Amino acid sequence: MDLATLAGITVAFGCLLVASLMEGGGLGGFVNLPAFLIVFGGTTGATMLSQPLGTLKSAVAALRKVVFSQLPEPTGAVTTLVRLARKARVDGVLSLESELDGIEDQFLRRGITLVVDGNDPEVVRSILEGEIESMQQRHKARAGVFAAMGGFAPTLGVLGTVMGLIHMLAQLSEPGKMGGAIAAAFVATMYGVGSANLVFLPIATKLGERSKEEAALREMMMEGVLGLQAGDNPLTLEERLKAFLSPQEREAQLSQEEVESGGEQQEAA
């Protein structure tokens, strides 16, 4: 579960709620069914009109990733690749076939499979690069759905406000009702601007950042697979892969290695 997403939702909507209560307003004033239908129904319809059906389905499925999905730890991928490189250096790349079932990441498993099957390094690189590019295109399309919703929602909010003001002007003969009618009309603008800046655009941004992180991880895995296939020294390969890690991840990797080294020494003793 992504704690940053949950914390962001809590802080954003919590602050709005507290601010409203501090100003002496009640939540009832923000409930307006016609405005809700105009903004969210209109945004949904406009998005469906602008996007292919397959992309819409993929975007809905991607919502789960915003909160619950976590990428594999890069340090774990480095450890796995170095271990496989050691095995391949001693027993040959064909010995890695027995390791395939234990590799959970599908991209890494595919890369090792291509190596075990005896494909040329250029072929392996071409296939893996193609998968990374295809993944980035899919992710870009998913994020684009929510970016589009973030663009439609404020405009439809203004449209809802204009419609509300038109109805209000039709009641000029009853001045006592104008105040409430004006307030209700601007609820649509609040729905549109609020949903765009607190929901749709943040989701699009997060999906974009997740895509960058995953692409960087896949590129590191690809370099590891190619180095393994070339028979690189495992220590050299490890240092090359660490270049993809942040300083914090490198420290975590070093700590993990120290723990594993200590455990091996205890077993030897």
ChimeraX attribute file (.defattr): number of C-alpha atoms within 10 A of each C-alpha:
attribute: neighborCount
match mode: 1-to-1
recipient: residues
	/A:1	12
	/A:2	12
	/A:3	10
	/A:4	11
	/A:5	16
	/A:6	13
	/A:7	10
	/A:8	13
	/A:9	15
	/A:10	11
	/A:11	12
	/A:12	12
	/A:13	13
	/A:14	12
	/A:15	12
	/A:16	12
	/A:17	14
	/A:18	11
	/A:19	12
	/A:20	14
	/A:21	12
	/A:22	10
	/A:23	8
	/A:24	8
	/A:25	12
	/A:26	12
	/A:27	9
	/A:28	7
	/A:29	11
	/A:30	17
	/A:31	14
	/A:32	14
	/A:33	11
	/A:34	15
	/A:35	27
	/A:36	17
	/A:37	14
	/A:38	22
	/A:39	28
	/A:40	20
	/A:41	15
	/A:42	20
	/A:43	23
	/A:44	16
	/A:45	13
	/A:46	16
	/A:47	21
	/A:48	15
	/A:49	10
	/A:50	12
	/A:51	15
	/A:52	12
	/A:53	11
	/A:54	9
	/A:55	18
	/A:56	19
	/A:57	11
	/A:58	15
	/A:59	22
	/A:60	13
	/A:61	12
	/A:62	17
	/A:63	16
	/A:64	11
	/A:65	17
	/A:66	19
	/A:67	15
	/A:68	12
	/A:69	13
	/A:70	12
	/A:71	11
	/A:72	12
	/A:73	10
	/A:74	24
	/A:75	20
	/A:76	11
	/A:77	20
	/A:78	24
	/A:79	16
	/A:80	15
	/A:81	25
	/A:82	23
	/A:83	15
	/A:84	21
	/A:85	28
	/A:86	18
	/A:87	18
	/A:88	20
	/A:89	18
	/A:90	11
	/A:91	11
	/A:92	14
	/A:93	23
	/A:94	15
	/A:95	15
	/A:96	17
	/A:97	14
	/A:98	8
	/A:99	13
	/A:100	17
	/A:101	8
	/A:102	8
	/A:103	14
	/A:104	10
	/A:105	12
	/A:106	10
	/A:107	16
	/A:108	21
	/A:109	18
	/A:110	17
	/A:111	21
	/A:112	28
	/A:113	20
	/A:114	20
	/A:115	23
	/A:116	17
	/A:117	12
	/A:118	12
	/A:119	13
	/A:120	13
	/A:121	16
	/A:122	9
	/A:123	12
	/A:124	22
	/A:125	18
	/A:126	11
	/A:127	16
	/A:128	22
	/A:129	16
	/A:130	12
	/A:131	15
	/A:132	19
	/A:133	13
	/A:134	12
	/A:135	14
	/A:136	17
	/A:137	13
	/A:138	16
	/A:139	22
	/A:140	15
	/A:141	19
	/A:142	25
	/A:143	25
	/A:144	21
	/A:145	24
	/A:146	25
	/A:147	19
	/A:148	19
	/A:149	25
	/A:150	26
	/A:151	18
	/A:152	22
	/A:153	31
	/A:154	23
	/A:155	18
	/A:156	24
	/A:157	29
	/A:158	22
	/A:159	20
	/A:160	27
	/A:161	23
	/A:162	16
	/A:163	15
	/A:164	22
	/A:165	19
	/A:166	14
	/A:167	15
	/A:168	20
	/A:169	14
	/A:170	11
	/A:171	14
	/A:172	11
	/A:173	9
	/A:174	10
	/A:175	10
	/A:176	10
	/A:177	12
	/A:178	18
	/A:179	11
	/A:180	11
	/A:181	17
	/A:182	17
	/A:183	15
	/A:184	22
	/A:185	26
	/A:186	19
	/A:187	23
	/A:188	34
	/A:189	23
	/A:190	19
	/A:191	24
	/A:192	28
	/A:193	21
	/A:194	18
	/A:195	20
	/A:196	22
	/A:197	15
	/A:198	15
	/A:199	16
	/A:200	20
	/A:201	21
	/A:202	20
	/A:203	23
	/A:204	26
	/A:205	15
	/A:206	15
	/A:207	23
	/A:208	19
	/A:209	14
	/A:210	18
	/A:211	19
	/A:212	14
	/A:213	13
	/A:214	19
	/A:215	18
	/A:216	16
	/A:217	20
	/A:218	20
	/A:219	16
	/A:220	21
	/A:221	24
	/A:222	22
	/A:223	17
	/A:224	28
	/A:225	29
	/A:226	20
	/A:227	22
	/A:228	25
	/A:229	24
	/A:230	15
	/A:231	17
	/A:232	17
	/A:233	14
	/A:234	21
	/A:235	12
	/A:236	12
	/A:237	21
	/A:238	19
	/A:239	12
	/A:240	16
	/A:241	23
	/A:242	18
	/A:243	11
	/A:244	18
	/A:245	19
	/A:246	11
	/A:247	11
	/A:248	9
	/A:249	15
	/A:250	16
	/A:251	13
	/A:252	14
	/A:253	19
	/A:254	13
	/A:255	12
	/A:256	15
	/A:257	13
	/A:258	12
	/A:259	11
	/A:260	12
	/A:261	12
	/A:262	12
	/A:263	12
	/A:264	11
	/A:265	9
	/A:266	9
	/A:267	8
	/A:268	7
	/A:269	6
